[in-house]
């Protein structure tokens, strides 16, 4: 597991990785339409069925494994927290103001969350791209576009919503840990 002190990749790098993996889908299509020669003999239908079944497994894995992996990684996050008054809660009695947990060092917590996000993100993108690669293989084997195109569409449909947005990732981390990544009470006196 990554350590909280490990320096995370900048969000711009994570977005470049996302863009490159999405763009590869269109490169594979260009290869199919402009560089691959259709074989003379018809393709083996059993290969199409095998790749379809494998792609279904990849779809399921790409939806489940990264989420579970990220949540388990967040469970290892051991940074100091404290209780502060929740400014978003309605106050019924002044003596019993609702509180929320926040990290002592929110920027260190954000870095630790980013480090823990990167590997599950890459895994989810790679599993999604595997579906596209199965479509590429079907096209190279000589299957018509009506057979291989759905693999490209499904792969893109899995990758496009994974655009890495820092606010969404941090919100997901807050929900998983029950600790806010920003201090609603503002900076503490004496902290830098």
C-alpha positions in Angstrom: 0.0 0.0 0.0 1.2 3.5 -0.7 2.4 5.6 2.2 0.7 8.9 3.0 4.0 10.7 2.7 4.4 9.5 -0.9 4.1 12.3 -3.3 1.1 11.9 -5.5 1.0 12.6 -9.2 -0.4 16.0 -10.1 -4.0 15.9 -11.2 -2.9 17.2 -14.6 -0.9 14.0 -15.1 -3.8 11.8 -14.0 -6.0 13.6 -16.6 -3.3 13.1 -19.3 -3.3 9.4 -18.6 -7.2 9.4 -18.9 -7.0 11.3 -22.2 -4.3 9.0 -23.6 -6.3 5.9 -22.8 -9.4 7.3 -24.3 -7.5 8.5 -27.4 -6.0 5.0 -27.8 -9.5 3.8 -28.6 -9.7 6.0 -31.7 -6.2 5.0 -32.7 -7.2 1.3 -32.6 -10.2 2.2 -34.8 -7.9 3.9 -37.3 -5.6 0.9 -37.3 -8.6 -1.3 -38.1 -9.9 0.8 -40.9 -6.7 1.9 -42.5 -3.9 -0.6 -41.7 -5.5 -4.1 -41.3 -6.2 -6.3 -44.3 -9.3 -8.4 -44.0 -8.4 -12.1 -44.1 -9.8 -14.2 -47.1 -11.3 -16.9 -44.9 -14.2 -16.2 -42.5 -13.4 -15.7 -38.8 -14.0 -18.5 -36.3 -17.2 -17.6 -34.5 -16.1 -19.3 -31.3 -13.4 -16.7 -31.0 -16.0 -14.0 -31.1 -18.0 -15.7 -28.4 -15.0 -16.2 -26.2 -13.9 -12.6 -26.5 -17.5 -11.4 -25.8 -17.6 -13.5 -22.6 -14.2 -12.2 -21.6 -15.3 -8.6 -22.2 -18.4 -9.1 -20.0 -16.0 -10.2 -17.3 -13.8 -7.1 -17.9 -16.9 -4.8 -17.7 -17.9 -6.3 -14.4 -14.4 -6.2 -13.0 -13.8 -2.6 -14.2 -16.9 -1.5 -12.3 -16.3 -3.4 -9.0 -12.6 -3.9 -8.4 -11.3 -0.2 -8.6 -14.1 0.9 -6.2 -13.4 -1.8 -3.7 -9.6 -1.3 -4.0 -9.9 2.4 -3.4 -12.2 1.9 -0.3 -9.9 -0.7 1.2 -6.9 1.6 0.5 -8.7 4.5 2.2 -9.3 2.3 5.3 -5.5 2.3 5.8 -5.4 6.1 6.0 -4.1 6.8 9.5 -3.8 10.5 9.8 -4.6 12.5 12.9 -8.2 13.9 13.1 -10.1 16.2 15.4 -13.7 17.1 16.1 -15.0 20.6 15.1 -18.5 22.1 15.2 -20.4 21.4 12.0 -21.3 24.7 10.5 -23.7 23.0 8.1 -25.8 21.4 10.8 -28.8 23.1 12.3 -28.3 24.1 16.0 -31.1 22.9 18.3 -29.4 23.6 21.6 -26.2 25.6 21.8 -24.7 23.3 24.3 -25.0 20.3 22.0 -23.7 21.6 18.7 -23.2 18.8 16.2 -19.6 18.1 15.3 -17.7 16.5 12.4 -14.3 14.9 12.2 -11.7 16.7 10.1 -8.0 15.9 9.4 -5.4 17.8 11.4 -3.6 18.5 8.1 -6.1 18.6 5.3 -3.4 19.0 2.6 -1.6 15.9 3.7 -4.9 14.0 3.7 -5.7 15.2 0.2 -2.2 14.1 -1.0 -2.7 10.7 0.7 -6.1 10.3 -0.9 -4.7 11.1 -4.4 -1.9 8.5 -3.9 -4.6 5.9 -3.0 -6.8 6.9 -6.0 -4.2 6.6 -8.7 -3.7 2.8 -8.8 -7.5 1.9 -8.8 -8.0 4.5 -11.4 -5.4 3.0 -13.7 -6.8 -0.5 -13.1 -10.3 0.6 -14.0 -9.1 2.3 -17.1 -7.0 -0.7 -18.2 -9.9 -3.1 -17.7 -12.1 -0.8 -19.7 -9.5 -0.6 -22.4 -9.3 -4.4 -22.5 -12.9 -4.4 -23.9 -11.7 -2.1 -26.7 -8.7 -4.4 -27.4 -11.0 -7.4 -27.6 -12.9 -5.4 -30.3 -9.6 -4.7 -32.0 -8.7 -8.4 -32.1 -12.1 -9.2 -33.5 -11.6 -6.7 -36.3 -8.2 -8.0 -37.1 -9.6 -11.6 -37.2 -12.1 -10.4 -39.9 -15.3 -9.8 -38.0 -17.4 -7.0 -39.5 -17.9 -3.6 -37.8 -21.3 -4.7 -36.6 -19.5 -7.2 -34.4 -16.5 -5.3 -33.2 -17.9 -1.8 -33.0 -20.0 -2.5 -29.8 -16.7 -3.4 -28.0 -15.4 0.1 -28.8 -18.6 1.8 -27.7 -18.8 -0.2 -24.5 -15.1 0.5 -23.7 -15.5 4.2 -24.3 -18.7 4.3 -22.3 -16.7 2.8 -19.4 -13.8 5.2 -19.8 -15.4 8.5 -20.4 -17.2 8.9 -17.1 -14.0 8.1 -15.3 -12.6 11.5 -16.0 -10.6 12.3 -12.9 -12.1 15.2 -11.0 -10.4 16.0 -7.7 -13.6 17.2 -6.0 -15.4 14.0 -6.9 -12.6 11.8 -5.6 -12.3 13.8 -2.4 -16.1 13.6 -1.8 -15.9 9.9 -2.4 -13.1 9.7 0.2 -15.0 11.7 2.7 -18.0 9.4 2.3 -15.8 6.3 2.7 -13.9 7.5 5.8 -16.5 9.7 7.5 -13.8 12.4 7.8 -14.0 15.7 6.0 -11.0 16.7 3.9 -11.5 20.4 4.5 -11.8 22.1 7.9 -15.3 23.8 8.0 -14.1 25.9 11.0 -11.2 27.4 9.0 -7.5 27.4 10.1 -6.8 26.8 13.7 -4.8 29.4 15.6 -1.2 28.6 15.6 -1.4 26.4 12.5 0.3 27.2 9.3 
